[in-house]
Amino acid sequence: MSVKNIHSAYFIGIGGIGMSALARYFNSNNTAVAGYDRVSTSLTDDLEKEGIEIHFSDDPQLIPGYLFDVPREETLVVYTPAIPPDHREMNFLKKEGFNLVKRSEALANLTLEKFSIAVAGTHGKTTVTSMIAHLLMDCDTNFTAFIGGILKDYETNYLTSRQDGPEIMVVEADEFDRSFHRLQPDVAVITSVEADHLDVYENTEGLRSAFLDFAGRMRPSGKLLVHEDFSQMFSGATSYGTNGDYHYSINSTTDDLSEFVLSTPAGEELTIKAPITGKHNIENAVAGLAACHISGVDAQKLSSGLEDYPGVKRRFEKVIETPDLIYIDDYAHHPTELRESISAAREKYKGKDLTVIFQPHLYSRTRDFADGFAESLSLADNILLMDIYPARELPIEGVSSEIILQKIKGKNARLVNKDEIPELMAGKKDAVIMTLGAGDIDRLVEPIKNALKES
């Protein structure tokens, strides 16, 4: 897919984090871009400010007329798998002869003629992708990156340097809906292979098989980089971690800064300073540095590339941090992610009362991992459980947040309505508060922040 051949692009579900990055790509290349989404968000607000026309009703009459003024092959219509099959606009455009493609297909087509780095894994892929993008920007490399989160300071999920020279495309390789099987990367990164999306894969073995399939789709000269905990699954992989081919040793850590020495397979040793904390984030940094090094970026240029790494919104994001009160917002939505995030808060803010507000994401994930969610949440002192965010799913009989609550023992835990949460937080002192989840819990961040500040 060459952007030169696309006159207009229309996105059904434009407010999604992956869809919006694609929309920004085409918009930045002077393509006429418009889209539909179910609800208005801060992200759709930003897209509109960038000149993208968006509407929020499923009405074919609202589709811009200019889509019909050019040959169908010059118009790209992209949809997300979350769109239901009875969507009126999607079915109308099909009948009108437009070629509709999934987001994963559009993204894969953009990478076909470029050197590409694809980051896969059950956890950590957004952080690693953002680190790679930031490193390439810092090293004056020509690249374009599609990131599954908003990179702070840059305030975008689409980043491009527009430098001279061959272009590197950096993408997240999403395992949902087997989307990553469309990619053919030159460098493939796998951060973790843990059970998830069992609505797609049925069991852990099915998921592992899908990651093996992804690794097998690399280009003939491709390089595979895998966290050492999972590298034994993949023949010929380069590993990273404490004892991997790319390995590290920690010099020092503080609340806001880590210094470590990265050793490459070639014997180079780089002293890295980065504003990150926690072993999992150090290893994410190692993955990002290794992926850039494998892609040909000079090691010495990389050595200082993370010193001003800004981080990604909703990844252990400190909304409020005072001596008496800390409020952290995090995208964690899998039991392992919850455990890492809550444990990090426990370690960083020892002795403080810890309240976690959690919104489960998907009925199927709640059903499949209720025990794991309960175990991870029990690391907190107080747990407030919101209703399940359904996303693309219909309700499953007998599955609600109640099944997690029933498994939490010996803790102050209860179900809450999201409208009452800001008031419940008012008056909190000498405490840590965390909002965790991948649904629309992020809409509570400002109301909670305001309630805390007013009190």
N, C-alpha and C positions, 0 to 999 in steps of 0.2 A: 504494500500500500504506500503510494507516494503522496505526500500532502499536496504536491503540485497538481495532482489529478482530481483533488477533492474541492469542489466549489463551496459546499455547505455540509455541516454536520449537525445531526439532531440526536440528543441523548435522552432516553427514556429511563429516568432514575438518575438525573444529573447530579443530585445532591450527595450521592455516595462518595466515599473517600477515593475510591479507584476511578469512578466515572468522572468526578470533577477534575482529577489530574489530567485525564485524557482531553476533557473539554478545554482545559487551560492550554494544553499543547496545541490543539488546532486553532484556538483563538489567538495564540501568540504567533501563529504562522499565517495570520490574515485570512483564515477561513471563516465564513459566516457560521456562527455557532448559536444554537438555541436548545432548549430542553424542557422537560417536564419532571416534576417531582411531587410527591404526595404532600409534603409539608415544607414550609419555609424555615430555614435554619440560618445560623450565622454564616455557614459556608455558602449557602445559596445567595445570601445577601452580598457576600464578597464577590461571587461570580457575576452578579448583576452589576456591581460597581465596576467590574472589569469589562463591561459592555456585552455580556451574554444575556439574551432574552430568556426568561424562565416564567412558566406558569404552573399553577398548583391544582388544576382541575383536569381530570381525565376526559378531555373533550377534543375530538378531532378538529373542531372549528378553530381551536386556538393554535394549531400548528401553523407556523409562519408560511405565508404564501410563496415566498421565494424558493422554498424547497421544490416546488412544482414547476418552476420556471426554467430549469436546466435538465439535461438528460439524467435519467435515474442513476446511471453509473457514476455521475459526478456528485451524488449526494450519499453521504455515509449516515446510516441510522444505527446507533449503538444502544443496546439494552442490557440491563443487569439481570442476572438470574432470579433476583428477588421479585421481579415484576410478574404478577399472576397471569396465567394463560388467557384469561378473559378480558385483559386490558383493552379498552376500546381503541386507544390511539395506536397501539402496537398492531392490532388486527386490521385497522383501517390502512395503515401504511403497507402492510403485507398485500392487501387487496389492490392497492394502488401501484404495485409492482416494484416497490423499493426493496433493496437487498438489506435485510436486517442481520446484524452480527452481534454476538455477545461481546462484552467488554474484553474478555480474555483473548478473543480472536483478533479484535482491533489492535490490542496491545502487541500481540505476537507478530502481526503483520508489520508493525512499525519497526520491529527489531530485526527482521529477517536479513536486511542488507547492511546491518551495523554490527560492530563488535559489541556483545552484550554481556552484562553481569546480571544473573538472576538469583535472588535470595529467597530461599524456601525454608520452611521449618514451622513447627507447631507454635513455638514462641520465639520472640526476638527479631523476627525478620524486618519489622518496621524500624526498629532502632538500628540494626545493622545497615539497612538500606540508607537511612538518613546519614549515618556516619560515613558511608562510602561517598555519598553525594557531597557532603561537606569536605571530605578529604580531597576529592577531585577538584572542587572549587578552589580550595586553598592551594592546590598544586598547579593551578593554571592549566588544567586539562580540559579539552573539548568534550563535553558530556551533556546528556539529558537524563534526568532521573524522575521516575514516577514513584512517589513515596506514599505509604499507607497511613500517613498521619501528617499533621501540620508541623513543619520544622520551625521552631521558634526563631525569632530574629528575622528569618526570611519570610515568615508568615505565609507559607505556601506548602502544598504537597507536590508541586511541580517545579523542578529546579533545572535551569540550563545555564551553561557558561558562555555559549556562543564564542568560543575561542577558535583559533585556526587549528587545522590538523584533523585527523580521523576522529570521528565521533564515537564515544562510548555510550551505550544505552544501559541504564541501570533500572531494573524493575523488581518488584516483589512477585514472587512465584507463589500464587495462592493455591493451596491444596483443595479448597472447597470447590465442589462441582468438577473436580479434576482439571481445573483451569490451567494449572502449570504444565499439563501435558501438551499444550500448544506451543510451548517455548522451545527454542533450540539454542541455548546459551553457549558462549565461549568459556565463561567461568560460571559455575554453579556452586552456590553456597547452601549448605543444609545445616541449620542451627540445632535442630532437635526433631525427633520423630516419636511423638507421644500420641496416645489415643485421643482423637477428636473427630468431629464430623462423622460420627458413626451412623448418622442418617444417610450418608453417602457410601461409607465403606463397610458398614455392618460390624466389623471387628478390627482389632489392632493389626492383625495379619493383613487384612485388606488395605489398611493405611500404609503399612510398611511396603507392601507390594507396589503401591502407587508412587512412593518416593523412589523406589528402585527404578520404576518406569521413567520417572522424571530424570533421574541421573543418566539413564540410557539414551535420552534424547539430545544430549549435548552434541555439538558439532564434532567431527572426527578429531580435531586437534584440541578439543575442550579440556578444561581442568576442573576437577571436582574437589571442593574444600568442605570438609565435614567436621563437626565437633567430635572430639575424641571419644565421647561416650557412645557415639553411634557409628564411628568410622568402620568398625568391623563388618558392618552390613554391606559396605560398598567396596568392591574390588578396585584397587589402584587409586583410592582417594588420598588426598593430602589432608592431614588432620591438624586441628588446632585445639589448644587447651593447655592445661598445666604441664602435660607431658607430650604434647603433640609435635608434629613436624614444625609448626609455628607454636612456640611455647613462651611462657612468660614467668617472671618472678616479680613479686610485689616489693617495691622499696618502701613505700609509705602510703597511708590513707588517712584522710581527715573527713570531716562531715561533708565536704564539698569538692574534694580533690583527691585523685589517685595518681601515684607515680609508679610505673612498672617498667621492667626491661623486657622488650620483645626480641626473641631470637628467631631468625629466619632459617630455613633449610640450608641457605648458602653460608651460614655462620655469621651473618651480620647481627649486631646487637644495637638496638635502638632504645634510648631512654624516652619513654612516653609520659607526658603529663596531660591529664584530661579532667574536666570538671564532672566526674562521675563517681559513684560509690557502689559498692556491692560487687561480689565476685561475678555475678551474671552479667553486669554491665561491663566489667573489665574484659570478660570473654567476648562480649559483643564487639567491643573495640578491637580486640585481637582479630576477630573474623573480618571486620571492615578493613583493617590495615593489611591483612593477608590477601584479601581479595584484590585490593588495589596493587599490591606488590606483584601478585601473580599476573595482573593485567599489564604490567610493564612500567608502573609508576616508580620512579627512583626512590629507594629506601630513605635516603637522607632528606628528601623533600617531605616524605611522610612523617618524619620524626616529630615535627612540631605541628602537624596538621590538625590535631584534636585539642590543642590548648584552648581554643575559643569555641569548641563545639557547644551549640546552644541547647541541644536536647529537643525532644518532640513533645508537643502538647499532649496531655493526658497520659504521659509515661512518668509516673511518680512526680507529677507536677505540683509544686508547692504553691498553693493559692494564697495561704496565709502562713507566715512563720514569724512568731514573736516568742519571747521567753515563756509566756503563759499559754499560748494557743498555737497549734499547728493544724492546718487543713490541707490535705493532700488529695488530689484527684488522679485516678489511674484507670486505664482501659482494661485492666485484668478481668478476664471472663472465663478462665479455665482454672481448675483447682491448683495446678502448679503455679500459674501466674499469681493467683491470690496468695498462696503460701509465700512466694518470693517477696511480694509487695508488702504484705503484713509483717513478715519477718524483718524486712529492711526497716520498717517504721519502728518495730520493737527495739531493734538494735540501735537505731539512731537516736531515739527519744526514750531512753531507759527510764522506767519508773513512772511514766505518765499514763493516765487512764486512756485506753484506746477504744474508740467507737468506730465500727465499720458499718457503712450503709451499702448494701449490695443489691444490685438488680440482676437477677439471672437472665441470661440471653439464650433464647430458644427453649422450647418445651423438650425437644429431644436431648439437648445437652444436659438439661436439668435432670431428666430421667436417668440418663446414662451415668452421670457423675455426682449424684446426690450425696453419696457417702464422702467423696473427695471434697466437695464443697463444704460439707459440715465440718470435716476435719480441719480444713484450712481456715475457715471462719472462726473456729474455736480458739485460734491463736489470739483473737481480740477479747477485750473485756465485755464489750456490749455490741450486739449485732442487731441491725435493723434490716429486715428483708422486704424488699419491694416486690410487686407482682412481676411475673416473668415478662420480658420483652419478647414478643413473638417473632418479630422480623418477618421472614418469609413463610412462617409456619402457621398452620391452623392448630387450635388447642388439641391436646391429647388427653383423653379421659383419665382422670385420677392424678394428673401431673400439675402441680402448682408449687409455689414457694413453700407451702406447708410441708412438703416431703423433706425439704432441707431442714426446716425448723425442728421437725420431730427427731432428727438425728443429732442435733446439737445438744450436748449434755453439760450441765453445770455452769452455764453461762447466762447472762442477762440477754435473752434473745426474744424478738417479737416480730410480727408482721406489721407493716406500716403502709399507709396510703401516701403516695408521693407528695400530695398537697400539704400534708401536716409536717413534713420533715424540716423545713426551715424553722418553724416555730419550735420544734423539739430541740433544735440545735442552739437556739437563743439561750444565752446565759452560761454556756459551757466555759469552764476555766481550768487551767492547768491540765489540758487534755490534748489528745491527738484525735482528729476526725478524718476519716477516709471515705470517699465515694468511689466505689469500684463497679465496673460493668461496661459492656459494649453497646448498650441500647441507647435510650435517650436520657439516661441519668445525667449526662453532661448539661442538660438544660437546668438542672438544679444547682449548678455550681454558683452562678451569680446570686440566686435567692439565698442560698446557704451563706455565702460570703457576706452578703448584706446583713443578714440576721445576726451573724457573729460579730460584725463590726458595730452594729447598732447597740448590741448588748454589752 
